[in-house]
């Protein structure tokens, strides 16, 4: 009599945060993953029902102290820790353990960029986990360690990689203005994130080339452009819990038209499960991807300014964090890439 193979066991470190909670939600609904120990920092010792009341099927489970001894029981570990904390924990985990890191510790190849934007010792670079980039899917599938991209960096790379890779756009003339929901700042008590501070208001922050995702964006786009990319980035805080809407523009490097821009995006994503080009004239809404791993985009040509415009919407906790992490884990474990994931949001 044939025995059914055991399902892979996955653990989550940093399970009390927003990304950690989203990971738990997706794993709870995953048909081919078994949830192992889950850990937290200051909220260790509490039950999941207290920290994440919506996760009723996991409510009685206890959040444990984060340690290598607890986590190394799993086949794969998701690290949803603050930037700079993953590297220390990874150093104590078995080299054979598969890991998806949702933090920034292993995203950047340039140690100077790490020091300038994050500070401290550069831990090195892992496989960059954005499967829709050229050649990335095979690398992720063959990797034991994968660095999950940042939320803004995911949106910008998906919007502009086809444009710069096809040489339609000038890599020296890239401008991005992107609005994010408040969950992108993490689950911590900060005055600027209080409801009374953000309701009915939008604001810019980290303006002037200082946002930590800039070197990550330039790195992934430079890879597809086969040359340096210089990017001006202005992030905005939007009065919504989750979602990103990024408007990405780039000066043309050759003759262009809206039809050419759309054809470029269609060729890149027509066979992708999670990235979809909208019909001409329809523009993305963040509500359309809420709770999903989807990305919706639209492109066109601004003849007046001589610039290509691509607008993209993702859920910063979905394709921008936990959804993408599960997508990467599926590839690493040899499971169907879209298991437990979807591209359909819950609007309105």
N, C-alpha and C positions, 0 to 999 in steps of 0.2 A: 504494500500500500504506500503510495507516494505521500510524503508530508509536505504541507504548504510551507514555503520559506517564511521565516520570521520577518515581520516588518521592521525596517530600520528604526532605531530609537534615536530621537533628536531631543536635545536639551536647549534651554534658553537661559542665558545669563543676562541680567538686566531686565527681568520680566515685569518689573513694576512700572516701567515707563510707557509712553504711548506706543512706540515702535514695538516694545516687548509685548504689550497687550495685543497688538495687532498680529504679531507672530503667533501668540497663543490661540487667537481666534481662528487663524488660517490652519494651524496644525490640528486643532480640534475637529475641523471639517475635512481633513486630508484623508483620503481613502487608503493611502499606502504608507503613512507614517504613524509611529507610536510615540507619544510624548513621554519623555523621561523626566529627570529632576529639573526643576525650574528654580532659579536663584534671583536674589535681589540684594541691594545694598542696605540702605537705611530701613527698608520695609521688610527685611527678612524676619521670619517668624509669624507674619500675618498670613491669613488665608486669601486665596485668589478672589473669593467672593467679596472681600472687603476692599481690595485694591481695584479690581475690575468687576463691578457688579453685573455687567452684561454677560460675563462668561459663566453662565449658570451650570453648564456641564462640567466645569472644572472647579467649581466654587469651593469644594472641600479640600482641595490640594493646598499644601503649605509652601510658601516661598522660603527657600533655604538660604543659608549663608553662601556667598559665592566662593568656591574653592575649586582647585584643580581636581581634588579627590572626588568631589561630587560630580563634576562634569565629565570626567574621563570614562564614565560608564556608558556614554552614548556612542552612537556611530557617527553622529554629526552634531556640532554645537553651533548655535547662533549666538554671537556676541552683540548685544544691544547696549553697550556701555558708553559712558561719556568718552569723548575724544581723549586719547592719551592713556586710557586704562587697559585697552586690550593687549598691548604688547607685553606688559608685565605678566598678565595671566597666561598668555600664549606660551611664554617661556617655560611655564611649569606644566604644560599639557603635553601628552605624548605626541611625537612627531607624526605618528600614523593617523591621528584623529583628524577627521575632516572638519573644517571650520569655515563658516561664513561670518565675516566681521562687518557689522553695520556701521561701525565707527570709521574714522578717517585714518587710523594708524598705519594702514598698509596700502593706501591708495596712490600715494605720490612716489615717483621714481627719483625725483630731484631732492636730495637732502637739504639743499639750501632753501628751496621752496617750502619744505616742511618747517624748517627753523624760522623762516620769515613769517609764516602764517599761523603756525601752531606753537612753535617753541619746543625746546627739549630735544632729546635724542631721536634721531630718525631711525625707525625700526626696520626699514626696508619696504619693498613693494611686492605684493601678491598679484595674481591674475586679476585683472579688472573685470568685474562682474556685470557688464552690460551686454547681454547676449545678442542684441540686435546690431551691434557694431560689426563691421566686416571682420570675419575670422574669429570672433570672440566666442561663439558658441562651442566650437571644438576645443578651444583652450580651457574653457570653464569645465566642460565635461571630463577633461583629462586632469583636472587640478584637485589637489587635496586642500588647498587654502585659497579662498576667494575674497577679495575686497569688494564689498557692496558699494556702489557709487552713492554719492550724496544726492539729495532730492533735486536741488537746482541743477546740479551737473548732469543728472539723468535727462531732465527736460531739455536742456540746451544741446546736449550731444545728439539726442534723437532728432531735434529740430534742424540742426545745422550740419551734421555729419554728411548727409547726402549732397548738400549744396556745396560744401567745401571739397568733398571727395571727388565731385564731378568737375571741379574747377569753374563752376558757375559764379561763385562768390570770391571776393578778394579777402584772403585770410588776415590781412593787415587792417581791415575796416569792419570789425564786428562789434555790434552794440546790442546789449540785451537789457531789457527792463522786465522784471518778473515779480509777481505778487504771490505771497505764500500765506497760508493759514497759520494760526498761532501755534498749532501743535508742532510745527517745524522747529520751534525754539525749545522743545522738550517740556517735560512735566515738572516744572519747578515754580516756586512762588517768587515771581518777579513783578515789581510794581508796574512796569510798562506793559505787562501782559494781563493785568486785571481787566475784567469785563468793562468797568467804568472808564478805563483808559482807551479801549480799542473799539467799543461799540460805536457805530456811526462814523468811523474815522479811518483813513488810510494814512500811512506814514512811510517815509524812506528811512533806511538804516544802513549802517556800514557802507556808506557812499564813498567813492573815491579810490576804488581799487583795493580795498582792505578786506573784502569778504573772503572767508577761508575756502570757498569753492572755486575761486578764480583760477588758481594753478591747476586744479583738477580738470576744469573745463578746457583750459588751454592745452593740457596734456593730451586729453582724448581727441580733441579736434585737430591738434598738430599731427597726431598719428595718421588720421585719415587724409589730411591735407598734404602730407609728405613735406611739411615745412612749418616754420613757426607761425602760430596764431596769436594775435594780440587782441584782447577782448576788453571792452568797457562794460561793466556790470553794475546795475543799480537795482538792489532788492527792495521790495515794498512789503510792509506788513498789512495784510487785509483782514477785515473784521469777520472772519469765518474760522471754524476750527481746523479744517483741513482742505488741501487742494493747492495747486500751483497753476498759474496762468503766466506763461512766459512769451513775451513778444521779442523775437530775435530778428535783427536786420543786419544785412551785410551788403556792402557796395558790390556792384557787378564787376566781374573780371572779363566779361565778354558780352556780346549781344544777348539779351534775355527777354522773356515774356512770361506772363502768368502761366501760359500753357507749358512752357519749358520748365518752370519751377515745379508745377504740379506733376509733370511727367517724371521729373527727377525723384520726387518724393514717392510717387506711385511705384516706380521701379524698385526703390529701396525696400518698401514695406508691403507690397501687395500680397506677399505670402506669409507675413508675420501674424501671429495669433493675437498680439496685444497692442500693436501700433497700427492706427487706422487713419488714412487720409479721408477727410470729409468731402462730400460733394462740393463742387465749385459754388462759391457764394455762401456756404455755411461755415461759421466760425466756432471754435471750441468754447464750451462752457465747463467750468470746474465741476458743476453738479452732475454732468454727464458721466464722469469717471469716479464719482464718490464711492468709496468702499471697494474699488476694483483695482486690478493690475493693468488697466488700460491706459493708453495714451492716444489722444485725439489731436490731429493737427490739420492746419490749412496753410497754404502758401500762395503767394502772389508776387507781382512785380509792381513796384511803385515807380512808374515812368517819370513822374515829376522830380523825384529825388534821386533816381538812378540806383535804387536799392531793392534787394530782395527782402521780402517780409515773410517770416514763418511764425505762426502763433500755435502754441501747444498747451494742452491741459493734461495734467496728471494729478493723481492723489498723492500727496507727499508721504503719506504713511503706507500707500499701496505700491505703485511702481517706483515711488521715490524712496522706499525703505523696505517694509516687511514683505510686501508682495514680491518684489524683485528678489529679496533674499530667499524666499521659498522657491521661486523660479530657478535660481542658481542652485539651490540644494537639490531640486529635482534632477537637474542636469548632472550634478556631481554623483548622485546616487543611482543614476541610470533609470530614473522613473520618467513617465510622461512629463514633458516640460510644463504643461499647463495644469497639472494635477492640483486641485483645490483652489485654482485661480480662475478669474474671469475678466473680461474687458468691459462688461456692462455695468454702468453705475446705477444709482437709485434715485435719479431726479424725478420730481422736484424735491 
